[in-house]
Amino acid sequence: MPRRSITIEGQAWTVSPTGRVTQYNRDEIGVRFQRAGGEVRVARFAPLGTRVPEDALAELSEFQLLELFQRSQPSWTSPETEYRR
């Protein structure tokens, strides 16, 4: 899966689609933020353009990724990461 990088408060995070399919199929896409130290955060968003997860993620601007990160949740609260810490 394609990955992007974003720097938030001096920390580098890799950004990639989670690959998890829900009942909403392509109406919602899961995004995984992972820091080099191992911390993982997950968010979901509804793409406005393409519904292909990799392409929808590529269409997001840096500002949109930052907004998505601010709405993300820790890995232990998300089914995408199987509630792991």
Buried (B, 14 or more C-beta within 10 A) or exposed (E): EEEBEBEEEEEEBEBBBBEBEBEEEBEBBBBBBBEEEEEBBBBBBEBEEBBBBBBBBEEBEEEEBEBBBEEBEEBEEBEBBEEEE
